[in-house]
Amino acid sequence: MSGPRITLEQWRALIAVVDAGGYAQASETLHKTQSTVTYAVQKIEQLLDVKLFELQGRKAQLTAAGQVLYRRAQLLLERAAALERGAASFADGWEPEVRIAVEIIFPTWLLLRSLERFAAERPEIRVQLYETVLGGTDEVLLERRVDLAVSGHVPQGFAGDPLLPVRLIAAAHPQHPLHQLGRPLSLDDLREYRQLVVRDTAIQHVRESGGWLGAEQRWTFSHKATQIAAACMGLGFAWFSEHTIRRELDAGELKPLPMREGGERIGQMYLMFAEPDQPGKAATRLAEILREDVANACRAAK
């Protein structure tokens, strides 16, 4: 396979001519002679057998083919610059990828906001996100498949920093039969109705659920989005992180069950490094962003 016949400098000359509005202006922008810039553009036309400019009145305008090549040349130079930035970043000790496990009771919108900030700062670093449940977080930490984790449980041998308090509430669709009883509910009332739960993502290190699982009927899902959708359809009740169903509560699609006791639990989410003594730069920075965003969200909620 032959290599490219056009150099980055030649593509840069084409872009400068278009952006600056002419060869003379481009030569000043690039700090090159006008003849050098002209030769670079002519070389593109010659090697690719394509006409880049055509005269319209007294002014040269890009041809249809020239417009396409101009746009693609811009993209090519942007990618080349990103490649160089990435190489410099890795040479400076930044790892090329950061892996994070986040238990599903953590607010998705807040997690994505933090990842967006991280990507804006370090677009060259890939992110591997594990959305975990119960023992699944323990497992990926113990097996060192992630660099950091956010979980409501700190496994033995790890140190966790408190990150976010979480309120878990029992809820169902407003028309669910449990809401129609018209009185405070006991756990015995729940036994006759379908409970919706999310499956532990662990394979080896399965951990017992911290919630009530006393219903005779139970549907188990692999993801919280399906659990929430089923509850909104009136197919059962569940304990949810209040953060994760805030939209559904506000829209009246879900309503807290009027439990006499056990209707809510207050938990704590912790932030943990898999290698606390030597976390990578990317993992450290992502953890800082998570702490900042959680703190801002908590202040805004007061």
C-alpha positions in Angstrom: 0.0 0.0 0.0 1.5 3.3 -1.1 1.7 6.2 1.3 0.0 9.6 0.8 1.3 11.7 -2.0 0.2 15.0 -0.5 2.1 16.3 2.6 0.4 18.0 5.6 2.3 21.2 4.7 0.6 21.2 1.3 -2.8 20.7 2.8 -2.0 23.4 5.3 -1.2 25.7 2.3 -4.6 25.0 0.7 -6.4 25.8 4.0 -4.5 29.0 4.5 -5.3 30.2 0.9 -9.0 29.7 1.5 -9.1 31.0 5.1 -6.9 34.1 4.4 -8.6 34.9 1.1 -5.7 34.6 -1.3 -2.1 33.5 -1.9 -0.5 36.7 -0.8 -2.4 36.8 2.5 -1.8 33.0 3.0 2.0 33.6 2.6 1.9 36.1 5.4 -0.1 33.8 7.6 2.3 30.8 7.0 5.4 33.0 7.0 6.4 31.5 3.6 6.9 33.1 0.2 3.9 33.5 -2.1 5.6 31.3 -4.7 6.0 28.5 -2.1 2.3 28.6 -1.2 1.3 28.7 -4.9 3.5 25.7 -5.7 2.0 23.7 -2.8 -1.5 24.2 -4.1 -0.5 23.5 -7.7 1.2 20.3 -6.5 -2.1 19.1 -5.0 -3.9 19.7 -8.3 -1.2 18.0 -10.3 -0.8 14.9 -8.1 -4.6 14.4 -7.7 -5.5 15.5 -11.2 -8.2 17.8 -9.8 -9.0 21.5 -10.2 -9.3 23.3 -6.8 -10.1 26.9 -7.9 -12.0 28.5 -10.7 -12.3 32.2 -11.6 -15.7 33.8 -10.9 -15.4 37.3 -12.2 -12.0 38.5 -10.8 -12.0 36.3 -7.8 -10.9 32.6 -7.5 -13.4 30.4 -5.8 -13.2 26.8 -4.7 -14.7 24.3 -7.1 -17.1 21.6 -5.8 -14.2 19.2 -5.6 -12.1 21.9 -3.9 -14.7 22.4 -1.3 -14.7 18.7 -0.4 -11.0 18.5 -0.2 -10.8 21.7 1.8 -13.1 20.3 4.4 -11.3 17.0 4.5 -8.0 18.7 4.8 -9.2 20.6 7.8 -10.2 17.3 9.4 -6.9 15.7 8.5 -4.9 18.5 10.2 -7.1 18.4 13.3 -6.5 14.7 13.6 -2.8 15.1 13.1 -2.7 17.8 15.8 -4.8 15.6 18.2 -2.3 12.7 17.5 0.6 14.9 18.5 -1.2 16.2 21.6 -2.0 12.6 22.6 1.6 11.5 22.2 2.8 14.4 24.3 0.2 13.6 26.9 1.3 9.9 27.2 5.0 11.0 27.3 4.1 13.2 30.2 2.8 10.2 32.2 -0.9 10.2 31.3 -2.3 6.8 30.7 -4.1 6.2 27.4 -7.2 4.8 29.0 -9.0 5.2 32.3 -11.4 2.5 33.6 -14.2 3.3 36.1 -16.9 1.2 37.7 -20.0 3.1 38.9 -22.8 1.4 40.8 -26.2 2.0 39.1 -27.7 3.9 42.0 -25.3 6.8 41.3 -27.1 9.6 39.3 -26.4 8.9 35.6 -26.7 12.6 34.6 -24.1 13.6 37.2 -21.7 10.8 36.0 -22.1 11.9 32.4 -21.5 15.6 33.3 -18.2 14.6 34.9 -17.2 12.4 32.0 -18.0 15.3 29.6 -15.7 17.6 31.6 -12.9 15.0 31.6 -13.3 14.5 27.9 -13.0 18.2 27.3 -9.7 18.3 29.2 -8.3 15.0 27.9 -10.0 14.0 24.6 -7.1 11.7 23.7 -7.8 9.4 26.7 -10.3 6.6 26.3 -12.8 5.9 29.0 -14.1 2.4 29.9 -17.2 2.6 32.0 -18.5 -0.4 33.9 -22.1 0.1 35.2 -22.2 -2.3 38.1 -24.6 -3.7 40.7 -23.7 -4.9 44.2 -20.9 -7.5 44.1 -20.0 -6.5 40.5 -18.2 -3.4 41.8 -16.3 -5.5 44.4 -15.3 -7.9 41.6 -13.9 -5.5 39.1 -11.9 -3.8 42.0 -10.5 -7.0 43.4 -9.5 -8.2 39.9 -8.0 -4.8 39.1 -10.2 -4.5 36.0 -10.8 -0.8 36.8 -8.7 2.1 38.0 -11.4 3.6 40.3 -14.9 2.8 41.4 -18.0 4.5 42.9 -20.0 2.2 45.1 -22.2 2.0 48.2 -19.9 -0.7 49.6 -16.2 -0.7 50.4 -14.8 -4.2 50.0 -12.2 -5.5 52.5 -8.7 -4.2 51.7 -9.8 -1.0 50.1 -10.2 2.6 51.5 -13.2 4.6 50.3 -13.8 8.3 50.5 -17.4 9.4 51.1 -18.7 10.9 47.9 -22.5 11.2 47.8 -25.4 10.3 50.2 -28.1 8.4 48.5 -31.8 8.0 49.5 -33.4 4.8 48.4 -37.2 4.8 48.3 -39.9 2.2 47.6 -42.0 3.4 44.7 -44.6 2.3 42.1 -46.9 3.7 39.5 -49.7 5.9 41.1 -52.3 3.5 39.8 -50.5 0.4 41.2 -52.8 -1.6 43.5 -50.6 -0.9 46.5 -51.4 2.8 46.2 -55.1 2.0 46.0 -55.1 0.5 49.4 -55.4 4.0 50.8 -53.5 3.4 54.0 -49.9 3.1 55.3 -48.3 -0.1 54.1 -46.4 -2.8 55.9 -43.8 -5.2 54.4 -46.5 -7.9 54.6 -48.6 -5.9 52.1 -45.8 -6.0 49.6 -45.5 -9.8 49.6 -48.5 -10.3 47.4 -47.2 -8.0 44.6 -44.4 -8.2 42.0 -41.0 -6.7 43.0 -38.7 -5.4 40.4 -35.0 -5.8 41.0 -31.7 -5.5 39.1 -29.3 -8.4 38.8 -26.0 -8.5 40.6 -23.3 -8.0 37.9 -20.8 -10.1 39.8 -19.8 -13.6 38.5 -17.6 -14.8 41.3 -18.0 -12.3 44.2 -21.8 -12.2 44.4 -23.0 -10.1 47.3 -26.3 -10.4 49.1 -28.7 -7.6 48.4 -29.0 -5.0 51.1 -32.7 -4.5 50.3 -35.9 -6.4 51.1 -36.6 -9.3 48.8 -39.7 -10.8 50.4 -42.2 -10.6 47.5 -43.5 -13.9 46.2 -43.3 -12.6 42.6 -40.1 -11.1 41.4 -38.8 -9.9 38.0 -35.0 -9.5 37.7 -33.5 -7.2 35.2 -29.9 -6.5 33.9 -30.3 -2.7 33.8 -32.0 0.0 35.9 -33.5 1.6 32.8 -35.6 -1.5 32.2 -36.5 -1.7 35.8 -37.7 1.9 35.8 -39.7 1.5 32.6 -41.4 -1.6 34.0 -42.4 0.3 37.2 -43.7 3.2 35.1 -45.9 0.7 33.2 -47.4 -0.5 36.6 -45.7 -3.9 36.4 -44.4 -3.9 39.9 -42.8 -1.9 42.7 -39.1 -1.4 43.6 -36.6 0.4 45.8 -35.0 3.1 43.7 -32.3 5.6 44.3 -34.3 8.9 44.5 -31.7 10.5 42.1 -32.4 8.0 39.4 -36.2 8.4 39.3 -36.4 12.2 39.9 -37.8 12.8 36.4 -40.4 10.1 36.8 -41.4 11.3 40.2 -41.8 14.9 39.0 -43.8 13.7 36.0 -46.1 11.6 38.2 -45.1 8.4 36.5 -43.9 7.0 39.9 -45.0 7.7 43.4 -43.3 6.7 46.7 -45.2 4.0 48.5 -46.7 5.1 51.9 -44.7 2.6 53.9 -45.3 2.4 57.7 -41.6 1.4 58.1 -38.8 0.5 55.7 -40.0 2.7 52.9 -36.7 4.5 52.6 -33.0 3.8 53.4 -30.2 6.3 53.5 -26.9 5.1 52.0 -23.5 6.5 51.1 -21.6 6.3 47.9 -17.8 5.9 48.2 -15.0 6.7 45.8 -12.2 4.2 45.7 -8.9 3.7 43.8 -7.9 0.2 42.8 -4.3 1.2 43.4 -4.5 4.0 46.1 -0.8 4.2 46.5 -0.1 4.9 42.9 -3.2 6.0 40.9 -2.6 7.1 37.4 -2.9 10.8 36.4 -6.1 10.2 34.4 -7.7 8.3 37.2 -6.7 11.0 39.7 -8.1 13.8 37.5 -11.3 12.0 36.9 -11.8 11.4 40.6 -11.2 15.1 41.2 -13.8 16.1 38.7 -16.3 13.6 40.2 -15.7 15.1 43.7 -16.1 18.7 42.4 -19.3 17.9 40.4 -20.9 16.1 43.3 -20.1 18.9 45.7 -21.6 21.5 43.3 -24.7 19.4 42.8 -25.2 19.0 46.6 -24.8 22.7 47.1 -27.3 23.4 44.3 -29.9 21.0 45.9 -29.9 22.8 49.3 
